[in-house]
């Protein structure tokens, strides 16, 4: 069987999630997320993040979630600030622009957005006499972890949120890999602290144990647009059998499962990292999460591709390529050992 380290969403669902789906399969529930399983999952998520008044919505996938949250919170003449390596900037097929909003790209620092750059950009905008002819910055978007597997510190998140509040714009965190970030050994923030340092975020299910689905959490309920479920439906992100998402998140947030399986992926990534370091491999950067980026010769990458699946990330120089290995909730120690043997 081909070794697979290309991404963290190609496997199915955690056995406990599947078990819950089978167990509830023949029970009759109302649709569109108004069922008892969604209600139960919401209460468990509120308890976990320490936000008893948070509003939670279950959407079908990450791209739909980003598009829905961003479009619903921006005015027609506003854009969203993001780093040039952000997911909405690169791998979402221009859905934000297709929805009528500009992605205002700023430079990244190992995948992260710099608070001084954000402040400078917004200040420059408001000082420009021609700003009525320009796209107004109406939101800040970041990913946690970033596309390079790096993490914002508690201080960095706090500073970003302060700037957003200063200019009265929401901070939205894409948490497709949220569990992997919070369980990283270098993470210095709890889930409850994290949920208090942004206005809205989503908990990724697709990449962490669910068949599909993301849970959008509005920590700041004052910014939720009216009739939000109707808006989600317009965006094609509402599932008629909403119970399927509720059941999965209910299982993931029972007995700390979501964070336990996230920690397992981190443990596997750390094992991989330690072994690669021992063997002298060069890392593109130091990622504390489940994505590891290695610099290897172009010819070696081609040979390696015959024996396993990984992701080509970007060109390093004329002779070397950056490739990415990804662990997930289902990665086993034996997989790491086989990978090392091949390397």
KALINMO-V860144 format. One record per pair of residues at least 24 apart in sequence whose C-alpha atoms are under 7 Angstrom apart, sorted by the first residue. I is the first residue (numbers start at 0). GAP is how many residues later the second one is. Records with the same first field share a line. If there is no record, write none. Layout:
I: GAP + GAP
This chain:
1: 305 + 306
2: 305 + 306
3: 304 + 305 + 306
4: 304 + 305 + 320 + 321 + 322
5: 303 + 304 + 305 + 319 + 320
6: 319
7: 199 + 318 + 319 + 320
8: 197 + 198
11: 199
12: 196 + 197 + 198
13: 195 + 196
15: 235
16: 193 + 231 + 234 + 235
19: 227 + 231
20: 226
30: 209 + 210 + 211 + 212
31: 206 + 207 + 208 + 209 + 210
32: 209 + 210
34: 208
36: 206 + 209 + 210 + 213
37: 205 + 208 + 209
39: 210
40: 205 + 208 + 209
43: 209
44: 208
48: 142 + 143 + 146
49: 142
50: 168
53: 163 + 164 + 165 + 167
54: 162 + 163 + 166
55: 159 + 160 + 161 + 162
56: 158 + 159 + 160
57: 155 + 156 + 157 + 158 + 187
58: 154 + 155 + 156 + 178 + 179
59: 152 + 153 + 154 + 177 + 178 + 179
60: 151 + 152 + 153
61: 114 + 152
62: 29
63: 173
66: 28 + 29
67: 164 + 167
70: 28
71: 153
73: 64
76: 58 + 59
77: 57 + 58 + 59 + 60
78: 24 + 25 + 56 + 57 + 58 + 59 + 60
79: 24 + 57 + 58 + 59 + 60 + 61
80: 24 + 56 + 58 + 59 + 60
81: 24 + 58 + 59 + 60
82: 24 + 25 + 29 + 30
83: 24
84: 26 + 62
85: 57 + 61
86: 60
109: 38 + 40
110: 35 + 36 + 37 + 39
111: 34
114: 44 + 45
118: 44
137: 31
138: 30 + 31 + 32
139: 30 + 31 + 32
140: 30 + 31 + 32
141: 30 + 31 + 32
142: 30 + 31 + 32
143: 29 + 30 + 31 + 33 + 34 + 37
144: 32 + 33 + 36
147: 139
148: 138 + 139 + 140 + 141 + 142
149: 137 + 138 + 139
150: 30
152: 35
153: 34 + 35
156: 40
157: 39
160: 36 + 37
169: 29
170: 27 + 28 + 29
171: 26 + 27 + 28 + 29
172: 27 + 28 + 29
173: 27 + 28
174: 26 + 27 + 28 + 29
175: 27 + 28 + 31
176: 27 + 30
177: 25 + 26
178: 79 + 80 + 83
179: 82 + 83 + 86 + 109 + 110
180: 108
182: 76 + 79 + 80
183: 82 + 104 + 105
184: 103
185: 102
194: 24
207: 54 + 121
208: 120
209: 38
212: 32
260: 68
261: 67
263: 65
264: 25 + 62 + 63 + 64 + 66
265: 24
267: 59 + 63 + 65
268: 58
271: 64
283: 38
289: 36 + 37 + 38
290: 33 + 34 + 35 + 36
291: 32 + 33 + 34
292: 29 + 30 + 31 + 32
293: 28 + 29 + 30
294: 25 + 26 + 27 + 28
295: 24 + 25 + 26
296: 24
